[in-house]
Structures are given as structure tokens and as C-alpha cells.
Amino acid sequence: MLDQNEIDLFRDNVRKFLEKEVQPHYDQWEKDEKLPRELWNRMGENGLLCVDVPEQYGGFGADFRLSAVMVEEASRMGFGALASNLSVHSDIVAPYILHLGTEEQKQAWLPKMVTGEAVGSIGMTEPGAGSDLQAMKTRAEKDGDGYVINGQKTFITNGQHCDVIVLATKTDPNAGAKGVTLFTVDASLSGFSRGRNLEKMGHHAADTSELFFEGVQVGADQILGGEGKGFFNLMNELPRERLILALGAVAACEGMIDRTVAYTQERQAFGQPISKFQNTRFVLADLHAQVQVNKAFCAQCTDQYDRGELSTTNASIAKLTTTELQGKVADQCLQLFGGYGYMKEYPISRDFVDARIQRIYGGTSEIMKEIIARDILGR
């Protein structure tokens, strides 16, 4: 396990990379509604992708904390779209393949994901199936020694750039949860196509797409984690996904508060900085206190994850409270900017719209509450 000095050094390197390679271009990427593909290669060259992948597959073999740094710092600097892309690639897709894949699947994809040669996405959501994964209609039907996949997915992060898709399918439509199977699908296969890059309220620089599968043939060796075990594997991997979203939310809150503190100390009203007014001071004090409490709980959850003890309930608590708080911080900090907060030239306006998705993807706040309620009240 890395000591704190090593983590701090990595964090400093991440900040320098973001300041040099991302910050000068980010506004344009937001207008383009897509990050440039070569950014993935540059992140890989600088050792910023999938850092907790074992050395035998090209990573550092570091712990989860180091991987979280990349998402935290992108979130803190207000690059929510980049944080979203990174979390899917390094903290969702890579762990799925590492934990569930065969040696051949790991060798095929993990080294390329570390270098940025391959971008990962996860195909779960469908037009008629979001949180209700058992309602998905994408089918993988046996065909000789392999399978033929037909169906579509939507709202897929990294959809325009992805090279490998961890795809959720139905292999037995009549078996409920036991009929769900995951596959690793190579995006270069015949029959796979990308739909349009979806226009979103926020996270504009994050490519989010429809994906289509029409007679895509895959071998049985591309099953990830066992036939019929997809739903349970998804449930087992979701705690990390929710934890990384929570950590990103906390860092985003800290970044927004820092930017608001700076603004309120500079902005004058009635002959003094608005930071001198009691309302400003109390709002910022209240937000800071709530962020620190959530940060402490996330640190506890991170320790539990490192020990293999993070429960679904605690991950859900972290995701629920931090993302709800992110929305509150964005709203109240924007209010302190006054009319300028509504102007695109001020990053707080982007922080505001970027925060909204956090309460939806990775499991909605309502789903998080249901999971927590089942733990304390039963079904």
C-alpha cells in the first residue's frame, strides 16, 4: 500500500497535467461536445489511467486511493465531463475485466486500457431499462460455439471513443436475474455501430452515445464472469462505482467552495467584500461543514473497500449523501455569485449543470434510498 507522501506526489503530478493539458482547452472541448481521442493517449503516456491494475498487465499495481486521485482532481478543477469519462474507464470497466475476466481477456484489454490505446465503456442502460436491469432487451443468443448479440444501449459514457464494451445482455429471457450475462465486446466487430453523440444539459465534453448491436458475433470466450451471472456480478462491482462517484462529488464540492471563497473576497458590495456579510459567511461555513463530514465517511468507505469490506449499503449512503450535497453546494455557491453566476464565463455555471447528473447515474438517489431502507427495514 502506498504511503501518503506517494499519494500526494501523484496528486501533484495529476494537477500539473490537468493545468497544462486540459485547462487551456476545456472550454473548447465543451463546445465540441467531445474530448479529443488523443487525450486518452496522453493520459496513458503520463501513467494516469488504470493505475491500480497489476504490473503484469501494465499498471502500477497501486491501491484504489491512487486511482481515485485522477477523478478527484478533475472534479475539483471543474472538469466534470472528464471525471465521468475517467471513472467509467479506470474505475468501472477495468475492475470488471480484472476481477471477472479470463487471463486472455485481461491480457487482451488491460494493457491497452493502461496506455490509452483502448477506451472502455459499460453498456447497461437501454431506452426502456435504466435502473431496472432485469428489463433489458438486448439479447445474446447461442450460435454454434459462440453468440449473436442484437439490441441497443443508450446514455453510454465514452460511447464515441470506446474500443471495448462491457455489455450486459439477456442470454435467457425467462430466467430473470439469472438470465443476464456480461460480455467483453470489441467495438471493431461487424454489426456494431455508434449512434449520435447525445446532447446533454451538462457534462458537454463527455461523449455520451447510443450503441447498436445488429448480429454481432462473439465467441463464448468473451463471456465475462460466467453465463447467467451478469446481474450478480454487476451488483458486486457497483460499490466501487458508487464510491468513486462519491469521492468525485466531494472533490467537486471542495472546488466549488474554493472558487466561491475567492470570488466573495474580491467582489465588493456596499463598500466591502461580500465575504464580510454574515449570510455569505454562514452559507460557506454550513457547506464546508457538510463537505467535511461527507469526506470523513468517504474515507471510511475507502478503507472498507481496500479491505474488501465495503457494503452495498455504505456505498449507497456515500453516493446518496455526497451527490445530493453536490447539488446543494452548486446551487448555493452560484447564488453567492449573483448574476455573474448565471454567466457561462464563470465556471460555477458549469458546476451547476454538471452536478445534476450525479443524482441520476450510477443508481438514482431514489434507488440508493431503497437499498438503504431494505437494510434497515427489510423488504
Salt bridges, closest charged atoms under 4 A:
ASP12 OD2 - LYS16 NZ 3.20
GLU21 OE1 - ARG42 NE 3.06
ASP27 OD1 - ARG350 NH1 3.09
GLU30 OE1 - HIS204 ND1 3.69
ASP52 OD2 - ARG240 NH1 2.75
GLU72 OE1 - ARG11 NH2 3.05
GLU73 OE2 - ARG11 NH1 2.57
GLU73 OE1 - ARG15 NE 2.78
GLU73 OE2 - ARG76 NH2 3.17
ASP91 OD1 - ARG240 NH2 2.62
GLU126 OE2 - LYS153 NZ 2.87
ASP163 OD2 - ARG37 NH2 3.28
GLU210 OE1 - ARG196 NE 3.80
GLU227 OE1 - LYS142 NZ 3.95
GLU237 OE2 - HIS99 ND1 3.15
GLU254 OE1 - ARG76 NH1 2.48
GLU254 OE2 - LYS295 NZ 2.79
ASP286 OD2 - LYS328 NZ 3.56
ASP303 OD1 - ARG65 NH2 2.06
ASP306 OD2 - ARG65 NH1 2.18
GLU309 OE1 - ARG307 NE 2.98
GLU324 OE1 - ARG359 NH1 3.79
ASP351 OD2 - ARG259 NH2 3.08
GLU370 OE2 - ARG374 NE 3.12
